[in-house]
């Protein structure tokens, strides 16, 4: 169907915009991270080769693992610093997954370093490892390292999937905060190990710069920026609107919201002081495109915090951390888009529909029944305004033919491989859709998914 006038100009503008830039933002961010890691590994290898010899061969290898454990610790800080440039291009969900794997790599690196240190000194002193362990525990520098390693072991144990599922998020998060103590102990431990930290002016300058950069990024991203934004914007609840028996929308206003760098598809971590304890927070996506005057979140009652949102007093303060997430039009590569949502995952999809009125769009909305279709009237109106198509896929899992099998997706969207595909929903649904997209050979750069959860 031909397009004319303003509609045709809008579509052409979309095609031109998504075609700009030869390097996708996510690729650029990954290259930046890899460059950072490889550069620092090269520097550490050079420092080890120039001044890495220990008192015997075992202690030399121990020093090798110790140096690399320090780099892994600092990389961990960057992954959780929530730096806007990285988060908008990679997404907090992927950064969190990388943080998890780097964390377990750090665990084994630290344990290897610790065992080799004890073994090396045991051989040097011709003593048992038990006796050597307790002797080292009497040395302040070694005791600090042991404390840091012990904390990492505790946090890793709490992060094991079997244990994590049994813990409340607040409990797990509290245990996780011990890592900052471990980092402090590790820093002082390294500072007192003069052979690794201050073996030369170059080495000392490098380590100080790296630690200050990593801690500076963490403090800026996790403390300074959220505190400054809340003081500047002074967010407050302007309206609470029940959408159904178990779904509510909260409208938040504030000062100078036109200067808040937030986009449709992103989420924030919301706290409502006075309504819940300050440590109770939830990630909620915007359910409407930001307009510079207000923000809207829409939540389903699945936990104590989200269930109580309908009781938040109008006029009360809100503490907003963010925005976060890479589920935005920044990553568009094609003029056509397929937006797939499950349950309350429709909220960022609905916001994306409102932000970009141009281009061909198809929406697949998976719910148990039509009564469970949150914001469906708004979504339908936005899709119709764009001349797109909405498929409301109702039914329980296991009933009838699965809607997200490759054949089913191709039948509903024959040109699926020519579109950007945005996916947001429960983990099982998201995994099923991503698997089907791989089967259909949809290019990876055209697939954009966001998974729920902070941990």
CORQUIPE-V202391 format. One record per residue. RES is the residue in one small letter. PSI is psi in degrees with one decimal (999 if undefined). D_FIRST is the distance of its C-alpha to the first C-alpha in whole Angstrom. Layout:
<<RES;PSI;D_FIRST> <RES;PSI;D_FIRST>>
This chain:
<<x;129.5;0> <x;151.1;4> <x;143.3;7> <x;166.9;10> <x;-140.8;14> <x;-36.6;15> <x;-43.8;12> <x;-39.8;11> <x;-37.5;15> <x;-42.8;15> <x;-43.3;13> <x;-39.1;14> <x;-39.0;18> <x;-46.4;17> <x;-42.2;16> <x;-41.8;19> <x;-46.4;22> <x;-17.5;21> <x;-7.3;22> <x;147.1;25> <x;119.2;28> <x;-20.5;29> <x;116.7;31> <x;146.7;30> <x;-40.1;32> <x;-35.7;33> <x;-42.7;35> <x;-41.2;36> <x;-41.1;38> <x;-40.1;39> <x;-38.5;41> <x;-43.0;42> <x;-46.7;44> <x;-39.4;45> <x;-42.1;46> <x;-47.1;48> <x;-49.7;50> <x;-41.4;51> <x;-45.5;52> <x;-33.9;54> <x;-39.1;55> <x;-43.2;56> <x;-43.7;59> <x;-40.6;60> <x;-40.6;61> <x;-41.6;63> <x;-37.3;65> <x;-42.8;66> <x;-32.6;67> <x;-28.0;69> <x;52.0;70> <x;6.5;69> <x;125.9;73> <x;-172.3;74> <x;-18.5;78> <x;178.8;77> <x;-39.2;74> <x;-42.6;73> <x;-27.7;73> <x;-45.2;71> <x;-38.1;68> <x;-40.9;68> <x;-38.1;68> <x;-48.8;65> <x;-34.7;63> <x;-42.8;64> <x;-41.9;62> <x;-29.6;59> <x;-37.7;59> <x;-43.2;60> <x;-41.2;56> <x;-40.2;55> <x;-44.7;56> <x;-34.4;54> <x;-37.5;51> <x;-41.3;51> <x;-42.2;51> <x;-35.8;48> <x;-27.6;46> <x;6.7;47> <x;-13.9;47> <x;47.7;44> <x;126.1;43> <x;-41.6;40> <x;-41.8;39> <x;-44.6;39> <x;-40.5;38> <x;-20.3;35> <x;-31.6;34> <x;-39.1;36> <x;141.2;36> <x;-33.3;39> <x;-43.8;39> <x;-40.3;39> <x;-35.8;42> <x;-39.6;43> <x;-44.5;43> <x;-40.6;44> <x;-40.5;47> <x;-47.0;48> <x;-38.4;49> <x;-35.7;50> <x;-44.8;53> <x;-32.3;54> <x;-41.7;54> <x;-41.3;56> <x;-51.8;58> <x;-32.3;59> <x;-43.8;60> <x;-43.8;62> <x;-39.7;64> <x;-44.8;65> <x;-46.0;66> <x;-45.1;68> <x;-41.2;70> <x;-34.6;70> <x;-47.6;72> <x;-44.7;75> <x;-40.7;75> <x;-45.0;76> <x;-30.4;78> <x;-41.5;80> <x;-37.3;81> <x;-38.7;82> <x;0.2;84> <x;50.9;85> <x;168.0;84> <x;158.1;82> <x;-34.0;79> <x;-48.0;79> <x;-40.2;82> <x;-38.5;80> <x;-49.2;77> <x;-31.1;80> <x;-42.0;81> <x;-33.8;78> <x;-19.2;77> <x;-4.2;80> <x;121.1;78> <x;-46.2;76> <x;-43.8;73> <x;-38.1;73> <x;-39.3;73> <x;-43.4;70> <x;-39.9;68> <x;-39.9;69> <x;-43.1;68> <x;-44.1;65> <x;-39.6;64> <x;-41.2;66> <x;-42.1;63> <x;-39.4;60> <x;-44.1;61> <x;-45.9;61> <x;-40.1;58> <x;-40.1;57> <x;-40.9;58> <x;-20.9;57> <x;-7.0;53> <x;138.7;54> <x;-42.2;51> <x;-37.5;54> <x;-42.4;55> <x;-38.2;52> <x;-23.5;51> <x;-10.1;54> <x;142.3;54> <x;150.5;53> <x;-41.2;51> <x;-38.7;53> <x;-47.8;56> <x;-42.4;54> <x;-38.6;53> <x;-42.8;57> <x;-39.5;58> <x;-30.2;55> <x;-18.5;57> <x;-20.6;60> <x;-31.1;58> <x;-35.4;59> <x;-41.8;62> <x;-40.0;62> <x;-40.1;60> <x;-44.1;63> <x;-41.4;66> <x;-37.8;64> <x;-47.4;64> <x;-37.9;68> <x;-46.7;69> <x;-36.0;67> <x;-35.5;69> <x;-14.4;72> <x;83.6;72> <x;-25.8;73> <x;-20.0;72> <x;-28.7;68> <x;-44.4;68> <x;39.5;70> <x;-23.0;71> <x;166.4;70> <x;-39.6;69> <x;-45.7;66> <x;-44.6;66> <x;-41.4;66> <x;-42.8;64> <x;-50.5;61> <x;-41.5;62> <x;-44.4;62> <x;-41.5;59> <x;-45.3;57> <x;-43.5;58> <x;-38.9;58> <x;-46.9;54> <x;-48.0;53> <x;-36.1;55> <x;-41.8;54> <x;-41.7;50> <x;-49.3;51> <x;-40.7;53> <x;-49.1;50> <x;-35.4;47> <x;-19.9;49> <x;-60.9;52> <x;-51.1;51> <x;-47.3;48> <x;-42.3;47> <x;-44.0;51> <x;-44.1;50> <x;-40.0;46> <x;-34.5;48> <x;-35.7;50> <x;-45.2;48> <x;-25.0;45> <x;66.6;48> <x;142.0;45> <x;154.5;46> <x;124.8;44> <x;-22.1;43> <x;147.9;42> <x;116.1;42> <x;111.9;39> <x;128.7;39> <x;-28.2;36> <x;-170.0;38> <x;-30.9;41> <x;17.9;41> <x;135.8;38> <x;146.0;39> <x;136.9;37> <x;124.6;39> <x;131.4;39> <x;131.0;40> <x;179.6;41> <x;-178.1;43> <x;141.4;44> <x;40.9;42> <x;-18.2;39> <x;-16.7;37> <x;0.0;39> <x;121.5;38> <x;72.4;36> <x;145.6;34> <x;157.7;31> <x;137.9;28> <x;-16.7;29> <x;167.6;32> <x;164.2;36> <x;162.7;39> <x;119.2;42> <x;136.0;44> <x;141.4;47> <x;85.2;48> <x;139.1;52> <x;-26.4;54> <x;-42.6;52> <x;167.5;52> <x;150.9;55> <x;-26.3;54> <x;-5.9;53> <x;116.5;51> <x;155.4;47> <x;144.2;44> <x;121.2;40> <x;133.9;38> <x;154.9;34> <x;135.8;33> <x;7.7;31> <x;147.7;29> <x;135.8;28> <x;135.7;31> <x;9.4;31> <x;-3.6;35> <x;-32.2;37> <x;163.2;37> <x;147.6;36> <x;131.2;35> <x;148.3;36> <x;126.1;35> <x;149.1;38> <x;144.2;39> <x;92.3;42> <x;-2.6;43> <x;174.5;46> <x;-36.9;49> <x;-50.4;47> <x;-33.0;44> <x;-29.5;46> <x;4.2;48> <x;-31.0;45> <x;-11.5;45> <x;5.8;48> <x;126.2;48> <x;135.0;49> <x;134.4;47> <x;-8.1;49> <x;157.0;50> <x;151.5;49> <x;139.9;47> <x;119.0;47> <x;123.4;44> <x;125.8;44> <x;-164.0;41> <x;157.8;38> <x;164.8;37> <x;148.3;35> <x;15.6;32> <x;62.9;29> <x;172.7;27> <x;-5.3;24> <x;-28.0;27> <x;11.1;26> <x;135.9;23> <x;-16.0;22> <x;154.8;18> <x;-26.6;15> <x;149.6;14> <x;143.8;17> <x;119.3;18> <x;119.5;21> <x;124.0;24> <x;148.3;27> <x;126.0;30> <x;-133.8;32> <x;-3.2;33> <x;-4.2;31> <x;-18.4;28> <x;-50.4;30> <x;-29.3;28> <x;-43.4;25> <x;-39.8;25> <x;-40.9;26> <x;-39.9;24> <x;-36.9;21> <x;-31.2;23> <x;-40.3;23> <x;98.7;20> <x;-2.2;17> <x;154.8;15> <x;157.8;13> <x;130.0;11> <x;141.5;14> <x;135.2;16> <x;127.5;19> <x;119.2;22> <x;109.7;25> <x;121.2;28> <x;162.9;31> <x;-44.6;34> <x;166.4;33> <x;-28.8;30> <x;-21.1;33> <x;-0.5;34> <x;92.2;30> <x;134.7;31> <x;22.7;29> <x;-35.2;26> <x;-40.3;26> <x;-43.2;25> <x;-44.5;23> <x;-42.2;21> <x;-41.4;20> <x;-40.5;19> <x;-44.0;17> <x;-36.4;15> <x;-25.7;16> <x;-1.5;13> <x;25.8;11> <x;-165.5;12> <x;138.8;14> <x;124.3;18> <x;111.3;20> <x;108.3;24> <x;102.5;26> <x;156.7;29> <x;155.4;33> <x;155.7;36> <x;130.3;36> <x;-12.6;37> <x;121.2;36> <x;-168.0;34> <x;130.9;32> <x;129.6;31> <x;-14.3;27> <x;23.0;28> <x;154.8;29> <x;-44.1;27> <x;-38.6;26> <x;-43.3;25> <x;-42.2;22> <x;-34.5;21> <x;-39.1;20> <x;-33.3;18> <x;82.4;17> <x;-32.9;16> <x;33.5;15> <x;-32.4;18> <x;-10.5;20> <x;8.0;17> <x;156.4;17> <x;139.2;20> <x;120.1;22> <x;130.0;24> <x;127.6;27> <x;122.7;29> <x;-170.5;32> <x;153.4;35> <x;-43.5;37> <x;-43.5;37> <x;-44.8;33> <x;-42.7;32> <x;-40.3;34> <x;-42.6;33> <x;-44.8;29> <x;-37.9;30> <x;-42.4;32> <x;-38.6;29> <x;-36.8;27> <x;-40.4;30> <x;-32.9;30> <x;-3.7;26> <x;38.4;27> <x;125.8;25> <x;137.7;26> <x;-35.5;29> <x;-13.9;27> <x;-0.8;24> <x;126.3;26> <x;116.0;27> <x;149.0;30> <x;131.8;32> <x;145.7;35> <x;157.4;37> <x;155.2;41> <x;-23.8;43> <x;999;46>>
